[in-house]
Amino acid sequence: MTSRRRLLPPPPVAFDVDATLEDMRDQLRRTNAMLVVVAEKLEDLWRDDAAPEVTRWRDHIPYLLEAAQRAVSEAMQAGDQLDRHRRNLRGDR
């Protein structure tokens, strides 16, 4: 007679909300800093004597940078809301 072992599922992995929020905020801060530097450098590189295809791309760059910065800002706000929600659930202030 063979004994059968009942396989138990692995224990659940604890989700570390604090570490996840901090990691998200750190990544967003870095991304935002890079976008600001890129925007400044692009302004320095613009010249009036650029070829037409370069001018077309230059016209799109500010829009793309602004959209990226807005996305970063909104993600940071979402992280702040998650943090406030978590603190409210724990009763922290």
Secondary structure, DSSP 8 states (H G I E B T S, - for coil): ----------------HHHHHHHHHHHHHHHHHHHHHHHHHHHHH--TT--HHHHHHHHHHHHHHHHHHHHHHHHHHHHHHHHHHHHHHHT--
